[in-house]
């Protein structure tokens, strides 16, 4: 399903909420991965399996102590996720409220924290991958 967020100028939380509105009621998990944070299927699989096999409410990878992406949320958190706003720190607000349900998956690959916001970030990522 492709979702068009006409309110994208209001911030990334509006894009997340637009995507959430397109989910079917049978979903068990929501995986959030931004387009400027590409990840390998192996890393995505690890996060998904942490939710499915370990029952983690909010699993996400971390590299050298820094939290990364993708981040998964149990579908039980959908009502809270639908209320996220830029002014309240977006997804971080939900993560902070459910600290006891967070599972940080320490990984040995900086891929978990790559963020391609600027041309320099992209060039660094290409050099890293190459």
N, C-alpha and C positions, 0 to 999 in steps of 0.2 A: 504494500500500500504506500503510495506517495501522498504526502500531506503538504499543502501549500499554506504557509503562515503569512497572511497579509499584514499581520501586526509585528513583523520581525524587528521593526525599529524600536519597539518597546523593550527589547532585550532578549537574551537567549531563553529566559524562562518561558516567554510566550511561545517559543518554538517547541520547547519540551511539552508544555501543556497542549499544544495543537496536536502533537504526536500521540499523547496519552488519550486524547478524545477519540482517536481512531481505533483504539484497542477493543478487542472483543472481550466480553465479560469472563470468558474461560481462561484468559491469560493467567499464568502463575508467577511471571517475573517480567520486569521491565529492565532492559539493558540500555544504558545511555552512553552513546559514543558520538562525540562531535566530529564533524567533517575535517576539522583542522587537527585532529588527533588520531591519525591512522594507526591501526593495531593489527598485529598478525592474528590469523585464525587460532593459533595455539594459545595466545594470551586470552583471547575472547573465550575460548573453550574452557580455560582454567577458571575463569570467573563464573561462567555458567555452571560448571560442575561443582564449584564451591557452594553455590546456592542449592543445586539439586541434591547433591550427595551429603552435604554437611548441614543442610538446613539453615544456612547463613541468611539472615534477614537483609543485610547490606554488605555483600562482598566486593572488594576492589583490590587491585594490585598496588604495591608500594615498592619503590626503588630507593635504596639508601635512606630510608626513613621518610621519604616524601611520597604522599599519596598520589596515585595516578588514575588512569582510566583504562578500560571501561569500568563503569560502576553499575552494579545491578541492584535492583530493589525488589523485594517481595511484592507481589500484587496486593497484598494486604495493606500496603502503604499508599495505594492509589489515591484514596481521598486526600491524604496529606500532600501528595505530589501535585495534585490538581490545584492546590492553594499556594504553590511556591511563587515568590515574587522577587524581582531584582533587589528591591529595597530591604528584603529580609534574608539576603545571602543565597537565594535559590535552593539548590539541592543540599547545600551545606547545612541549611536549617534542619532538614529532615535527618541528615546524618547525625548532627549534634544531639537531636532529641532522642535518637535511638542508639546511643553509643554502645550499650550492652549487646546490641545485635549486629554490630559491625565486625567484619572479618577482614583484616588487612593481610593480604597474601604477599609476603615478601618475595620479590623476584630479583634475579641477577642480571636483568636486562633493562637498560635505560629507556627502552621502547615504551615502557609503562608511563613515562612522564614526558614523552615528546609532545610538543605543542607547536604547530606551524603557523604562528600568527604573523610573522614577518619573513621577508625574503631570506634574511640571515638564518632564521630557524630552519627554513627549507633546505638551504645549502648545507647546513650542519647535519641535518638528517640524511641527506643524500651521501655525504662523506661517511657518516656513521654506517650506513647500510652497504656502502660500496666496498 
